[in-house]
């Protein structure tokens, strides 16, 4: 297996975890100080949108790495 393909698959797994955590909002993860700081600056919906965009960028990175 190519190294780029492996990194692409890892990017997909990471994106899936970001989407899952953003959707479910587990209390033990969502109460981390960094996420609370994001909520202070961006608000609750802004923080969700930020993480969805971040996950989408990871998907795009995964596609790019696999197609390389």
MOPAC internal coordinates of N, CA, C and O (Angstrom, degrees):
PM7 1SCF
backbone

  N    0.0000 0     0.00 0     0.00 0    0    0    0
  C    1.4544 1     0.00 0     0.00 0    1    0    0
  C    1.5213 1   108.66 1     0.00 0    2    1    0
  O    1.2310 1   121.48 1   -40.13 1    3    2    1
  N    1.3059 1   114.77 1   139.87 1    3    2    1
  C    1.4528 1   122.33 1   179.77 1    5    3    2
  C    1.5292 1   110.20 1   -71.77 1    6    5    3
  O    1.2310 1   120.49 1   -33.92 1    7    6    5
  N    1.3159 1   116.67 1   146.08 1    7    6    5
  C    1.4633 1   121.29 1  -179.71 1    9    7    6
  C    1.5280 1   110.62 1   -63.36 1   10    9    7
  O    1.2310 1   120.28 1   140.43 1   11   10    9
  N    1.3251 1   117.07 1   -39.57 1   11   10    9
  C    1.4685 1   120.61 1   179.89 1   13   11   10
  C    1.5286 1   111.47 1   -64.12 1   14   13   11
  O    1.2310 1   120.78 1   141.44 1   15   14   13
  N    1.3246 1   116.11 1   -38.56 1   15   14   13
  C    1.4643 1   119.47 1   178.32 1   17   15   14
  C    1.5289 1   110.28 1   -65.57 1   18   17   15
  O    1.2310 1   120.32 1   139.46 1   19   18   17
  N    1.3067 1   116.99 1   -40.54 1   19   18   17
  C    1.4581 1   120.40 1   178.02 1   21   19   18
  C    1.5318 1   110.73 1   -63.72 1   22   21   19
  O    1.2310 1   120.26 1   135.90 1   23   22   21
  N    1.3213 1   117.10 1   -44.10 1   23   22   21
  C    1.4625 1   120.51 1   177.17 1   25   23   22
  C    1.5308 1   111.24 1   -63.65 1   26   25   23
  O    1.2310 1   120.34 1   144.06 1   27   26   25
  N    1.3173 1   116.96 1   -35.94 1   27   26   25
  C    1.4575 1   120.92 1   176.86 1   29   27   26
  C    1.5168 1   111.93 1   -64.47 1   30   29   27
  O    1.2310 1   120.51 1   138.11 1   31   30   29
  N    1.3227 1   116.63 1   -41.89 1   31   30   29
  C    1.4613 1   120.83 1   177.54 1   33   31   30
  C    1.5292 1   110.06 1   -64.59 1   34   33   31
  O    1.2310 1   120.30 1   138.80 1   35   34   33
  N    1.3205 1   117.02 1   -41.20 1   35   34   33
  C    1.4638 1   120.40 1   177.26 1   37   35   34
  C    1.5283 1   111.57 1   -63.45 1   38   37   35
  O    1.2310 1   120.52 1   144.15 1   39   38   37
  N    1.3296 1   116.62 1   -35.85 1   39   38   37
  C    1.4674 1   120.16 1   176.50 1   41   39   38
  C    1.5277 1   110.46 1   -65.17 1   42   41   39
  O    1.2310 1   119.92 1   141.31 1   43   42   41
  N    1.3340 1   117.76 1   -38.69 1   43   42   41
  C    1.4695 1   121.25 1   176.12 1   45   43   42
  C    1.5261 1   111.41 1   -63.69 1   46   45   43
  O    1.2310 1   120.76 1   136.96 1   47   46   45
  N    1.3290 1   116.14 1   -43.04 1   47   46   45
  C    1.4701 1   120.07 1   179.30 1   49   47   46
  C    1.5241 1   109.73 1   -63.56 1   50   49   47
  O    1.2310 1   120.52 1   136.83 1   51   50   49
  N    1.3305 1   116.62 1   -43.17 1   51   50   49
  C    1.4601 1   121.00 1   178.35 1   53   51   50
  C    1.5283 1   110.63 1   -61.28 1   54   53   51
  O    1.2310 1   120.27 1   135.68 1   55   54   53
  N    1.3230 1   117.09 1   -44.32 1   55   54   53
  C    1.4631 1   121.02 1   179.07 1   57   55   54
  C    1.5200 1   110.36 1   -62.26 1   58   57   55
  O    1.2310 1   120.04 1   138.89 1   59   58   57
  N    1.3114 1   117.53 1   -41.11 1   59   58   57
  C    1.4526 1   120.64 1   177.88 1   61   59   58
  C    1.5203 1   111.98 1   -61.95 1   62   61   59
  O    1.2310 1   120.56 1   140.28 1   63   62   61
  N    1.3273 1   116.54 1   -39.72 1   63   62   61
  C    1.4576 1   119.96 1   177.87 1   65   63   62
  C    1.5254 1   110.94 1   -66.58 1   66   65   63
  O    1.2310 1   120.33 1   139.38 1   67   66   65
  N    1.3361 1   116.97 1   -40.62 1   67   66   65
  C    1.4685 1   120.48 1   178.30 1   69   67   66
  C    1.5237 1   110.07 1   -62.72 1   70   69   67
  O    1.2310 1   120.12 1   134.50 1   71   70   69
  N    1.3263 1   117.37 1   -45.50 1   71   70   69
  C    1.4679 1   120.74 1   179.39 1   73   71   70
  C    1.5317 1   110.87 1   -62.41 1   74   73   71
  O    1.2310 1   120.29 1   136.61 1   75   74   73
  N    1.3300 1   117.06 1   -43.39 1   75   74   73
  C    1.4644 1   121.04 1  -178.76 1   77   75   74
  C    1.5312 1   110.82 1   -63.99 1   78   77   75
  O    1.2310 1   120.55 1   132.84 1   79   78   77
  N    1.3245 1   116.56 1   -47.16 1   79   78   77
  C    1.4659 1   120.20 1  -179.09 1   81   79   78
  C    1.5203 1   110.97 1   -64.95 1   82   81   79
  O    1.2310 1   120.02 1   141.75 1   83   82   81
  N    1.3229 1   117.56 1   -38.25 1   83   82   81
  C    1.4586 1   120.19 1   179.37 1   85   83   82
  C    1.5199 1   110.83 1   -68.86 1   86   85   83
  O    1.2310 1   119.94 1   142.21 1   87   86   85
  N    1.3154 1   117.73 1   -37.79 1   87   86   85
  C    1.4593 1   120.94 1  -178.54 1   89   87   86
  C    1.5300 1   111.85 1   -73.27 1   90   89   87
  O    1.2310 1   120.50 1   133.51 1   91   90   89
  N    1.3377 1   116.64 1   -46.49 1   91   90   89
  C    1.4611 1   121.11 1  -175.55 1   93   91   90
  C    1.5261 1   113.18 1   -82.43 1   94   93   91
  O    1.2310 1   120.01 1   150.68 1   95   94   93
  N    1.3206 1   117.59 1   -29.32 1   95   94   93
  C    1.4625 1   124.15 1  -177.53 1   97   95   94
  C    1.5336 1   112.75 1    50.40 1   98   97   95
  O    1.2310 1   119.56 1  -117.94 1   99   98   97
  N    1.3390 1   118.45 1    62.06 1   99   98   97
  C    1.4616 1   119.71 1   177.28 1  101   99   98
  C    1.5298 1   110.30 1   -61.51 1  102  101   99
  O    1.2310 1   120.93 1   -43.73 1  103  102  101
  N    1.3199 1   115.82 1   136.27 1  103  102  101
  C    1.4631 1   121.41 1  -172.33 1  105  103  102
  C    1.5257 1   111.81 1   -60.04 1  106  105  103
  O    1.2310 1   120.32 1   138.03 1  107  106  105
  N    1.3288 1   116.99 1   -41.97 1  107  106  105
  C    1.4632 1   119.22 1  -176.96 1  109  107  106
  C    1.5328 1   112.63 1   -67.27 1  110  109  107
  O    1.2310 1   119.44 1   154.74 1  111  110  109
  N    1.3020 1   118.66 1   -25.26 1  111  110  109
  C    1.4683 1   121.59 1   177.51 1  113  111  110
  C    1.5205 1   110.52 1   -93.60 1  114  113  111
  O    1.2310 1   120.10 1   138.10 1  115  114  113
  N    1.3161 1   117.42 1   -41.90 1  115  114  113
  C    1.4640 1   121.66 1  -174.95 1  117  115  114
  C    1.5299 1   111.60 1   -70.84 1  118  117  115
  O    1.2310 1   119.82 1   166.22 1  119  118  117
  N    1.3305 1   117.94 1   -13.78 1  119  118  117
  C    1.4656 1   120.13 1   179.52 1  121  119  118
  C    1.5252 1   112.75 1   -96.28 1  122  121  119
  O    1.2310 1   119.84 1  -169.49 1  123  122  121
  N    1.3251 1   117.91 1    10.51 1  123  122  121
  C    1.4594 1   122.16 1   176.73 1  125  123  122
  C    1.5319 1   108.53 1   -66.18 1  126  125  123
  O    1.2310 1   120.88 1   -34.67 1  127  126  125
  N    1.2973 1   115.92 1   145.33 1  127  126  125
  C    1.4580 1   121.52 1  -175.57 1  129  127  126
  C    1.5231 1   114.66 1   -57.09 1  130  129  127
  O    1.2310 1   120.23 1   141.62 1  131  130  129
  N    1.3259 1   117.16 1   -38.38 1  131  130  129
  C    1.4677 1   120.04 1  -179.45 1  133  131  130
  C    1.5270 1   110.99 1   -65.07 1  134  133  131
  O    1.2310 1   120.23 1   140.28 1  135  134  133
  N    1.3068 1   117.16 1   -39.72 1  135  134  133
  C    1.4624 1   120.22 1   179.22 1  137  135  134
  C    1.5183 1   109.85 1   -69.62 1  138  137  135
  O    1.2310 1   120.18 1   141.86 1  139  138  137
  N    1.3355 1   117.27 1   -38.14 1  139  138  137
  C    1.4664 1   120.74 1   176.05 1  141  139  138
  C    1.5305 1   110.46 1   -62.22 1  142  141  139
  O    1.2310 1   120.24 1   142.61 1  143  142  141
  N    1.3317 1   117.16 1   -37.39 1  143  142  141
  C    1.4609 1   120.56 1   177.69 1  145  143  142
  C    1.5264 1   110.42 1   -65.64 1  146  145  143
  O    1.2310 1   120.31 1   139.46 1  147  146  145
  N    1.3350 1   117.02 1   -40.54 1  147  146  145
  C    1.4638 1   120.32 1   175.29 1  149  147  146
  C    1.5154 1   110.73 1   -60.09 1  150  149  147
  O    1.2310 1   120.30 1   138.87 1  151  150  149
  N    1.3337 1   117.03 1   -41.13 1  151  150  149
  C    1.4629 1   120.63 1   179.94 1  153  151  150
  C    1.5223 1   111.57 1   -64.88 1  154  153  151
  O    1.2310 1   120.00 1   144.79 1  155  154  153
  N    1.3344 1   117.60 1   -35.21 1  155  154  153
  C    1.4605 1   120.21 1   177.53 1  157  155  154
  C    1.5184 1   111.15 1   -65.30 1  158  157  155
  O    1.2310 1   120.61 1   139.88 1  159  158  157
  N    1.3185 1   116.44 1   -40.12 1  159  158  157
  C    1.4677 1   120.95 1  -176.41 1  161  159  158
  C    1.5289 1   111.45 1   -81.40 1  162  161  159
  O    1.2310 1   120.30 1   132.90 1  163  162  161
  N    1.3336 1   117.04 1   -47.10 1  163  162  161
  C    1.4615 1   121.27 1  -172.04 1  165  163  162
  C    1.5212 1   114.25 1  -100.35 1  166  165  163
  O    1.2310 1   119.61 1   164.55 1  167  166  165
  N    1.3169 1   118.36 1   -15.45 1  167  166  165
  C    1.4571 1   121.47 1  -172.79 1  169  167  166
  C    1.5204 1   109.71 1    84.95 1  170  169  167
  O    1.2310 1   120.64 1    -6.95 1  171  170  169
  N    1.3268 1   116.39 1   173.05 1  171  170  169
  C    1.4725 1   120.05 1  -177.15 1  173  171  170
  C    1.5271 1   111.92 1   -67.23 1  174  173  171
  O    1.2310 1   120.47 1   131.36 1  175  174  173
  N    1.3272 1   116.72 1   -48.64 1  175  174  173
  C    1.4736 1   119.38 1  -179.39 1  177  175  174
  C    1.5201 1   111.27 1   -67.62 1  178  177  175
  O    1.2310 1   120.21 1   141.52 1  179  178  177
  N    1.3229 1   117.21 1   -38.48 1  179  178  177
  C    1.4571 1   120.47 1   178.38 1  181  179  178
  C    1.5187 1   112.21 1   -62.20 1  182  181  179
  O    1.2310 1   120.74 1   141.95 1  183  182  181
  N    1.3356 1   116.18 1   -38.05 1  183  182  181
  C    1.4629 1   120.59 1   177.59 1  185  183  182
  C    1.5264 1   110.59 1   -66.00 1  186  185  183
  O    1.2310 1   120.73 1   137.76 1  187  186  185
  N    1.3281 1   116.22 1   -42.24 1  187  186  185
  C    1.4648 1   119.23 1   177.26 1  189  187  186
  C    1.5182 1   110.57 1   -61.44 1  190  189  187
  O    1.2310 1   120.29 1   132.77 1  191  190  189
  N    1.3335 1   117.05 1   -47.23 1  191  190  189
  C    1.4609 1   120.18 1   179.42 1  193  191  190
  C    1.5209 1   110.93 1   -60.94 1  194  193  191
  O    1.2310 1   120.21 1   139.70 1  195  194  193
  N    1.3223 1   117.21 1   -40.30 1  195  194  193
  C    1.4610 1   120.72 1   178.70 1  197  195  194
  C    1.5234 1   111.03 1   -58.71 1  198  197  195
  O    1.2310 1   120.32 1   132.85 1  199  198  197
  N    1.3331 1   117.00 1   -47.15 1  199  198  197
  C    1.4572 1   119.72 1  -178.36 1  201  199  198
  C    1.5299 1   111.91 1   -70.05 1  202  201  199
  O    1.2310 1   119.85 1   145.78 1  203  202  201
  N    1.3296 1   117.89 1   -34.22 1  203  202  201
  C    1.4681 1   119.04 1   175.46 1  205  203  202
  C    1.5310 1   110.89 1   -65.09 1  206  205  203
  O    1.2310 1   120.35 1   139.14 1  207  206  205
  N    1.3211 1   116.93 1   -40.86 1  207  206  205
  C    1.4712 1   120.13 1   177.50 1  209  207  206
  C    1.5248 1   110.13 1   -66.02 1  210  209  207
  O    1.2310 1   120.51 1   139.78 1  211  210  209
  N    1.3341 1   116.63 1   -40.22 1  211  210  209
  C    1.4583 1   121.06 1   177.67 1  213  211  210
  C    1.5273 1   110.96 1   -61.15 1  214  213  211
  O    1.2310 1   120.40 1   137.49 1  215  214  213
  N    1.3304 1   116.83 1   -42.51 1  215  214  213
  C    1.4588 1   120.96 1   176.57 1  217  215  214
  C    1.5202 1   112.12 1   -65.13 1  218  217  215
  O    1.2310 1   120.85 1   140.89 1  219  218  217
  N    1.3277 1   115.98 1   -39.11 1  219  218  217
  C    1.4583 1   120.16 1   178.16 1  221  219  218
  C    1.5235 1   111.01 1   -64.62 1  222  221  219
  O    1.2310 1   120.38 1   141.80 1  223  222  221
  N    1.3216 1   116.87 1   -38.20 1  223  222  221
  C    1.4688 1   119.80 1   175.74 1  225  223  222
  C    1.5263 1   111.39 1   -64.01 1  226  225  223
  O    1.2310 1   120.28 1   144.54 1  227  226  225
  N    1.3241 1   117.08 1   -35.46 1  227  226  225
  C    1.4676 1   120.22 1   176.41 1  229  227  226
  C    1.5252 1   110.79 1   -66.53 1  230  229  227
  O    1.2310 1   120.07 1   143.95 1  231  230  229
  N    1.3368 1   117.46 1   -36.05 1  231  230  229
  C    1.4653 1   120.71 1   176.09 1  233  231  230
  C    1.5249 1   110.08 1   -64.91 1  234  233  231
  O    1.2310 1   120.54 1   135.34 1  235  234  233
  N    1.3228 1   116.57 1   -44.66 1  235  234  233
  C    1.4737 1   120.67 1   178.89 1  237  235  234
  C    1.5242 1   110.00 1   -61.95 1  238  237  235
  O    1.2310 1   120.35 1   138.34 1  239  238  237
  N    1.3188 1   116.94 1   -41.66 1  239  238  237
  C    1.4655 1   120.63 1   176.89 1  241  239  238
  C    1.5224 1   110.69 1   -61.43 1  242  241  239
  O    1.2310 1   120.44 1   137.46 1  243  242  241
  N    1.3428 1   116.76 1   -42.54 1  243  242  241
  C    1.4562 1   120.28 1   178.90 1  245  243  242
  C    1.5176 1   112.45 1   -62.46 1  246  245  243
  O    1.2310 1   120.66 1   137.67 1  247  246  245
  N    1.3301 1   116.35 1   -42.33 1  247  246  245
  C    1.4678 1   120.26 1   178.00 1  249  247  246
  C    1.5266 1   109.85 1   -62.91 1  250  249  247
  O    1.2310 1   120.77 1   135.80 1  251  250  249
  N    1.3267 1   116.14 1   -44.20 1  251  250  249
  C    1.4553 1   119.99 1  -179.24 1  253  251  250
  C    1.5361 1   111.01 1   -62.94 1  254  253  251
  O    1.2310 1   120.53 1   137.54 1  255  254  253
  N    1.3290 1   116.59 1   -42.46 1  255  254  253
  C    1.4593 1   119.61 1  -179.53 1  257  255  254
  C    1.5257 1   112.33 1   -67.23 1  258  257  255
  O    1.2310 1   120.42 1   141.37 1  259  258  257
  N    1.3159 1   116.80 1   -38.63 1  259  258  257
  C    1.4643 1   119.19 1  -179.76 1  261  259  258
  C    1.5260 1   111.34 1   -70.41 1  262  261  259
  O    1.2310 1   120.47 1   144.75 1  263  262  261
  N    1.3110 1   116.71 1   -35.25 1  263  262  261
  C    1.4689 1   119.72 1  -178.33 1  265  263  262
  C    1.5172 1   112.47 1   -79.74 1  266  265  263
  O    1.2310 1   119.89 1   172.03 1  267  266  265
  N    1.3151 1   117.82 1    -7.97 1  267  266  265
  C    1.4515 1   121.22 1  -177.87 1  269  267  266
  C    1.5106 1   111.80 1   -75.34 1  270  269  267
  O    1.2310 1   120.10 1   180.00 1  271  270  269

